[in-house]
Every structure is written in C-alpha cells, then in structure tokens.
Amino acid sequence: MPPKRRGRKRKARPSDEGECESRLLQPDPDIWILGDSIPYWAGVRANELGTPNLKLDGKSIGWWGIRGMSWDDFRRSVECNVILSKPPDVILIHLGGNDLLSKSLRKLRFIIGAEIKYLSEAFPDSVIIWIDILQRLSWNSDVSIHKIEESRKRINRWGRQQVRRHPKSEVISVDIDYKTPGFFRADGVHLSNIGLAFYIDAIKDVILKYI
C-alpha cells in the first residue's frame, strides 16, 4: 500500500516551534483530539488516571485541547501538529462553545465550513469526527439560555453536515445536559470528574470503531 500522505505543511517561525512543542503530550500520536477546554481537561483527567491512551493497545493519543480556544485558532492548532507529527488515523474536534456569544451564526458557519474543508483536504486518509458542542449550566451572558441553546443546536447541525462531506467521518453527541448539575464544576462551564468520565467514555467508544 502507498504511504499515507502528510497533511499540508508550512514553514514555522521559531516562536511557533517552541509553542507547538510545549503542547505535545505524546509524540507522533495516532489520534488527535483538538478543541477547547473540554478536551483539554479530559486529557488532564486521562493522564491523572494513568490512561493517556485510554487503554487502546498500540495506539497513542494527542490530547491537544487549548483552554479558551475558538475557531479563529483552529488552523494554527492544526498546523502546529502537522509540523511535529505524522498524519493521524483519527481526528476528533470539539470546538465552538466559546464562539457562540462572540460571533454571528453566519460568520461561525463560514469559518467552520472553511476549516473543515481545509482539514479534509489536508488529511484525506484520516477519519474526522465532530463532537457536538455541549450544553452548559452557565454561559456567563445576559443572553437567554434558550437563545444560546438554539444557536448551539444550529451550529452542531452545521458542523455535522460539513464533517459528513469527508469520505471518512463520524459525528457524536455526548450524553451530558445542563439538567444534571453533577456533570459540571461549580462554574457551570467545565465538566466535573463525573462529566469527564462520560465524555472520555464517549470518545473511547467512537475511536474503537475506527482502529
């Protein structure tokens, strides 16, 4: 079989290389998990439990969530990984919660469409998995939770549609909702250890389908 094609690569500025290397938890991982603070803390929890690879024999995971990350940061995050890693077997994306209050739906749909297209073209042999933006107990906003929920659902539908255009794709929705406070920390945004357990199990289940 011909070797896998590498993702698109760019020349890195010296500062880029240092920043990217500082984020590496696993060299050349087989699975990338990209996104905001939700996958970031899931990675921290997996490492605390001594299972950074989720007990997936022969596979390694790059937990590359970034706290506060938005879709504006996505391309740079992917390029960091391209510089330092081989093309992954599976890419999981959990991103967008931080954008719901800062961008119009039209702008957010445009960015997501462009970035998913870029990812699909850069990694044609990888499975791309969209993880739905989660509900929250608190959005720290004067906007009504009903309105935010409508926006969240619309963006999740859009993200699912864009990912499904890729030949190898999957979409998942983690069974976590704001009606169960025990899933969240006191801030109402980040997941508690119980919530992280549900989240990590969902990630492991979907990865097992493709390895």
N, C-alpha and C positions, 0 to 999 in steps of 0.2 A: 504493500500500500504506500502511496506517496506520503511524505511527511506533512504534518499539519502546517498550514500557512500561519505565519505570525500575524498578530494584529498590526495595524498601522503604527509606525514609529515616528517620532520626531526627535530633533536634536534637543538635548536637555541643557538648560542653563545650569551652571554649577550649583546655584541655590536650589534648583529643582531636585537634583540628585540627592542632596542631603535631606531635603524634606521627604522625599519618597522613601529613602532608606529608613528614616526614622519611623515610618509607619509599618514596616514589614514585621509581621509576627511569624511568618512561615515563608522560607524561600521557595520560589517556584511552586506555589500551591496548585493543586489540580482543580480546586473550586474557589471562585471569588465570590465574596459576599460584600456588595457595595451598598452604601446608603448613609443614613444619618445616625442619630444617637441610639436608635432602637437596635440595629445590628451591631453597633459599637459595644453596647452594654451586654448584648448576647455573647459576643466574643469574649468579653471580660469574664462573664459568668462561666462560659465553657472552659476557659483556662483555669479559673478558680476550682472547678470540679475535676480538673486533671484530664479533660476530654476535649482538647482543642480541635481534634479531628472527628469528634462525635462518634468515636469507635468505628469509623469506616475504614476497614482494613486496607492498607496500601494507598490510601488517599489522604491528602493534606488540604487544609482549608485556610485561605487568607481572609481573616475577619477584618475587612477594610472599611468599616463604618467610621464616619467622622462626625463628631458632635457639632450640631449646628449646620450641617451640610444642606445645601439647596441644589436645585437642578442647574443653577449657574455654575456650580463647582464640579459637575459630573464629568465633563470632558477632561478636565485636568486630573481628576482622580483616576480615570481610566488610563490616561497617558502615563501617569506615574507607574502604574502596574505593568504597562507594556514595556517600559524601559527596563524593568528589573525582573520580569517573569516570562515564562513560556506561555503560549496560549492555553487557557483553561479548558477543561472539559465542560464545566458548568459555570454560568454566571447568574447570580441572584441579585435582584435590585429591589431595595426597599427605600424609597425616597419620595419626597413631595409634601410631607406634613408641614414642613417649615415654609413651604411656598404658598399654602392655601390662603394665608392672610396678607401676603406681600405682593401677590401677582394676580392679575385678572385671569379668569379661566381661559380666555382666548390666548393670552401670552403663554400661559403654562402648557396648554395643549400644543402650541407651536414648538416650544422648547423640547418637550418630551418626544414629540414626533421626530424632530431633527436628531436628537441624541440616540434614540432607539435605532433609527436608520443608520447612524454612524456606527453604533455598536454591532449591528447586524452585518454591515459591510466589512468591518474590521475583524470580526470573529465569525466567519461563516460556518465553521465546524463546531462551534460551541453551542450548547443548549442555553437559551436565555430564559430566565424565569422572573416573572413580575410578581412581587409580593404586595398585596393591597396595602395602601396607607391605612393605618389603624385608627380607630376611634380614640378619643381622649376623654378623661374626666374633666379636664380644664384646658381651654385654648388660650387663656390669658388675653382675652379680647372682649371688646364691647359688642362684637358681632354675635348674634344669637347662635346658639349651638345648632339649632335647626338649619339655619342658613349654611353654616360651616359643613354640616353633615351632607347637605345637598351637593355642595361643591366637592366634598371628598368622594362621594359616590360617582359623580360625573368624571372626575379625574381618574378614578380607578377604572371605570369603564373604558375611558380613552387609552389609558396605559395598557390595559389588556388587549385592546384592538391593535395597538401598534406592535406589541410583542408578538402577537399571533401571526403577523406578517412574516416573521422569521421562520425558516423551514423547520428549525428545531426549537420549540418553545413550550412553555407551561405557564399557567397563572395559578396563584393560590391565595386564599384568604384565611388568615389565622383566626381561629375562633376565640377572639378577645373583644369584649364590648364594654362600654362605659357603665352598663347596668350592673357590672360585677366589680365593685371598688377594689376587691382583693387582688385584682390583676395589676394594680398601679401603685407606684410610690406615693408619698404624701403630696408631691407636686401635681399629681393628676395627669402627668405627661409621660413619664418614664415608667417602664414595667418593673413590678416587684419581682422577687425571685420566683413566685408562683407564675406570674405572667411570662417571665423569661423561660420557664420550663415549658410552657405551652408553645411559645414561639420557637424555641430550639427543637422541640419535637416535630413541629410542622416542617421546619427546614430540613431536618434529617429525613423525614418521610418522603419529601419530594426529591431530594438528592438520590435516595436509594432507587428511585425509578429509572435513573439515568447512568448509573455506574455499574 
